[in-house]
Amino acid sequence: MIPDERAGILLVDDMEDNLIALEAVLASLNEPIVRARSGEEAMKALLRRRFAVVLLDIRMPGMDGFETAANIKHLDQTKDVPIIFLTGAEEEAGYAFRGYATGAADYLTKPFDPWVLRAKVNVFLELHRKNQQLQTLLAREKADFSELSKRLAVLEDRLGEEPVDVATLREEARELRRLLGQGRPH
């Protein structure tokens, strides 16, 4: 997976007309959209790139939507990708329960309201962006803390040296305390 790529939207449906309709509804979100016509294709796509959300049909030949969702949730690199099931209104009543039990974040029946679908997908895109920002900040904090730890170790080593320049050590200790306190609530 390419680390800096924008996370996209994965559409999984065996019916080309459904994929075209979904793509038209979601195009205004200006995010990459990838189509998969089977559960197998979906799994390959998920292993190649990051996705903020998967829209998944239930009834498909071969690996159905439930099995695809179970596979998505089973893999470490994809287990946190939210899944929205989309399926025909005439489906069995137990499908919604089974979808949620499989790990779906949401379940919509066709025909769906395009505004509602777009809004739901947009929420997951925004959550993904916020999560990426948080991960970046955490990585930066970890790197900063590591650098400060190294500087502290050097300072501690210098305390054992003779003669000790106390004024310089105090200034370095003040600077480290200031840096350790930056950006943290007191």
N, C-alpha and C positions, 0 to 999 in steps of 0.2 A: 504494500500500500504506500502511496505517495503521501508523506506527512503533511505537506502544506496545501494540498488540494482542498477545495471546498467540498464539504460533505453534500451528497446529493440525496435525491429521492428515488427509491427503487420501486418500480411498478411491476407487479407480478400477476399476470393473467394470461390464460391460454387463448383468449379471444382478442384478435387484433382491434376490432371496433372498440372494445372496452379500454384498451391501452391508448388508443387515439383520443377517446373522450377524456380519460384521466389526464393525459398530457395537456390537452387543451384547457382543462380546468385549472391545472397547476402551473401553466407556463408563466403566468403573471408574477409568480413568486421569484422568478429569475435565479433559480438554482438548477444545477445539473440534474437532468432526469434520465434515468437508465431504465430500459424495458427488459423484462425477462418473460418468456412465454411458458416457463415451467419452473417447478421447484428446483430442479437440478441447475437450470440456468441462473436462478436467483442465488443459489449457494455459491456458484462460481463468481458471480458479480460481487457478492459480499466478501469474498476472499481477495478480490483484486483492489477494492477501494472502500472508503468509508461512506456510510450513509447515515443521514440524520433520522430517517424514517423509512419504513417499508409498508407499502400498501399491497395487501396480499389477498387474492381470491382464494376461496376455499375449494371449490370444485375444479380440479384440473386433472388431466390424465397423468398417470405415473404417480409422482409424489404430490399428494394433495396439499392444501394450505395448512392443515393441522400438522402434518408430518414436516413440512417445510419450516413452520414456526418452531416446532420442537428441535429441529436441527440448528436453527438460528440461535435459540436459547441455550443449546448445548455447548457451542463453541465459545471459548474465552473471548476471542476478538470480536464476536458479534452478539454476545448475550445481552448487552445493554441497548441494542438498537430497538427502538419502539416499533411495534407492529400494529397496523390498523387493518383489521379484516374487513373486506368488502365482499358481500355476497348477495345473491338474489333474495328478494323478500319472501319467496315461497319456500325457502329452506326450512329445515326442521327447527322447532323451537329450541331444542337443546344445543344447537350450533353456537349460539352466543355464549352460553355457559362454557361449552367446550373450548371456544376461542379464548376466553379469559383465563381458563384453567391452563391453557397452553402457553400463556404469557403475553397475550395481546394487551396492548394499552387501550385499544378501542375497537368497536365493532359497529359497522354501518351496513345497512341493507340497501340494495339497489331497487328502485332508483333512489339516489341520494341527492341532497341539496348541495349544489356546487359551492355555494358560499360557506356552508358549514364544513364541508370537506377541506376547502382551501384554508379556512380559519384553523381547523384542527392541525393540519399539516404545518402551517406557519408556526403554531405554538411549539411543535417538536423541533422545527428548524431553529427557532429562537433559543430553546433550551439547549440544543446542541452547541450553538454559538457561545452561549454563556458558560457551558461546561468547558469548551475549548479555552476560553479566556481564563477560567479558573485554573485549568491545568497549566497554562502558560505562567500565570502568576505563582503558582505553587513551585514550578520548576525554577523560576527566577529566585524565589525566596530560599529554596534549598541550595542553590548555587551561592547566593549571598551568605547564607549561614555557614556553608562549607568554607568560604573564603575567610570569614570572621573567625572561625574555629582554627584555621591555619595560623592566622595572625596572633591569636591568643596563645597558641602553642609556642610560637617564636618568642612571644613576650615572656612566657613562663620559663623557657630555656634561658633567656637572658637574665632572669632573676638569679640563676645559679652562678653567673659569671662574676668574677672579681676584676676590678672594682665595679660596683653597680652605680650607674647614673640614675639616681632616684627621680630627679626632676623629669628626665626623658621618659622613664618608665611610667610615671604618673600621667604624663601627657598622653602617652599611647593608650593607657588604660582608660582614660577619660574619653578618648576618641572611640575606642571599642565599645564602651558603654553607650555612647551617643548613637553609634551605628546599630547596635543591638536594639535600642529603644525606638528607632525610626519606624514609623508606619505601624506600630503595634499599640493597641489600646492599653491604657494604664489602669 
